Amino acid sequence: MGIRQLRCPECGADTNMGLPRDSTVQGISTTEPPEPDADGRKIRPVACPNDHEFYVTFTF
C-alpha cells in the first residue's frame, strides 16, 4: 500500500489516501460516480482536512 497525495476538488487542500502501489487514479469527483463496470476499478470516498467529501476512482 502506498500513500498518494490528492487535492480536494472543493478547496484545494492536500489529502492523503492509501492506494495499492501499482494503482492509477482515474478521476476525482465531488459527486458519487456510478459503480464501475470493469474489474480492477474501484471508487472510494475520501474527506479532506476541511471535511469536504469527494470520490476517487482508481484502477489496480
C-alpha positions as a Markdown table, in Angstrom:
| # | Residue | x | y | z |
|---|---|---|---|---|
| 1 | Met | 0.0 | 0.0 | 0.0 |
| 2 | Gly | 1.4 | 3.4 | -0.9 |
| 3 | Ile | 0.2 | 6.8 | 0.2 |
| 4 | Arg | -0.9 | 9.2 | -2.5 |
| 5 | Gln | -1.4 | 12.9 | -2.1 |
| 6 | Leu | -4.6 | 14.2 | -3.7 |
| 7 | Arg | -6.1 | 17.7 | -4.0 |
| 8 | Cys | -9.6 | 18.3 | -2.7 |
| 9 | Pro | -11.7 | 19.5 | -5.7 |
| 10 | Glu | -13.7 | 21.8 | -3.5 |
| 11 | Cys | -11.0 | 23.7 | -1.5 |
| 12 | Gly | -7.7 | 22.5 | -3.0 |
| 13 | Ala | -6.4 | 21.1 | 0.4 |
| 14 | Asp | -3.8 | 18.3 | 0.1 |
| 15 | Thr | -5.3 | 15.0 | 1.2 |
| 16 | Asn | -3.5 | 11.7 | 1.8 |
| 17 | Met | -5.0 | 8.4 | 0.7 |
| 18 | Gly | -3.7 | 4.9 | 0.8 |
| 19 | Leu | -3.8 | 3.1 | -2.6 |
| 20 | Pro | -2.3 | -0.1 | -3.9 |
| 21 | Arg | 1.2 | 0.6 | -5.2 |
| 22 | Asp | 0.5 | -0.2 | -8.8 |
| 23 | Ser | -2.8 | 1.7 | -8.9 |
| 24 | Thr | -3.7 | 4.6 | -11.2 |
| 25 | Val | -6.1 | 7.4 | -10.2 |
| 26 | Gln | -8.7 | 7.7 | -13.0 |
| 27 | Gly | -10.7 | 10.6 | -11.6 |
| 28 | Ile | -11.7 | 12.7 | -8.6 |
| 29 | Ser | -15.3 | 13.9 | -8.3 |
| 30 | Thr | -17.5 | 15.7 | -5.7 |
| 31 | Thr | -20.5 | 13.6 | -6.7 |
| 32 | Glu | -20.5 | 9.8 | -6.3 |
| 33 | Pro | -20.0 | 8.3 | -9.8 |
| 34 | Pro | -21.8 | 5.1 | -10.8 |
| 35 | Glu | -20.3 | 1.8 | -9.8 |
| 36 | Pro | -17.6 | 0.8 | -12.2 |
| 37 | Asp | -18.4 | -2.0 | -14.6 |
| 38 | Ala | -14.8 | -3.1 | -15.1 |
| 39 | Asp | -12.8 | -5.5 | -12.9 |
| 40 | Gly | -9.8 | -3.9 | -11.3 |
| 41 | Arg | -11.6 | -0.5 | -11.0 |
| 42 | Lys | -12.8 | 0.9 | -7.6 |
| 43 | Ile | -14.4 | 4.0 | -6.2 |
| 44 | Arg | -13.6 | 5.2 | -2.6 |
| 45 | Pro | -14.9 | 8.2 | -0.6 |
| 46 | Val | -12.2 | 10.5 | 0.9 |
| 47 | Ala | -12.6 | 13.5 | 3.2 |
| 48 | Cys | -10.1 | 16.4 | 3.1 |
| 49 | Pro | -8.8 | 18.1 | 6.3 |
| 50 | Asn | -11.7 | 20.6 | 5.9 |
| 51 | Asp | -14.3 | 17.8 | 5.9 |
| 52 | His | -15.2 | 18.0 | 2.2 |
| 53 | Glu | -16.1 | 14.6 | 0.9 |
| 54 | Phe | -15.0 | 13.5 | -2.6 |
| 55 | Tyr | -14.7 | 10.3 | -4.5 |
| 56 | Val | -11.6 | 8.8 | -6.1 |
| 57 | Thr | -11.9 | 6.3 | -8.9 |
| 58 | Phe | -8.8 | 4.2 | -9.5 |
| 59 | Thr | -7.6 | 1.0 | -11.2 |
| 60 | Phe | -5.2 | -1.5 | -9.7 |
